[in-house]
Amino acid sequence: MAKEKVRCVWCLSDPTYIKYHDEEWGQPIHDDRLLFEFLILEGF
């Protein structure tokens, strides 16, 4: 029996948001430059 993914409400309206949610959102980042990039992009 396959378990269905639990997703946030904000990502359900668009396939691009769903892909982002499933593959990038909430993943730990340990590279300082990449972390800074994500911080700036998420804040924008």
URKA-V408517 format. One line per field, one symbol per residue. phi: phi as a letter, one per 40 degrees, with the letter a starting at -180 (. if undefined). burial: I if it has 9 or more other ideal C-beta (glycine too) atoms within 8 Angstrom, else O. A space follows every 10 residues. Layout:
phi->???
burial->???
This chain:
phi->.cccccbccc bccadccccd dcbbcgccbb ccccccdccc cccc
burial->OOOOOOIOOO IOOOOOIIOI IOOOIOOOOO OOOOIOOIOO OOOO
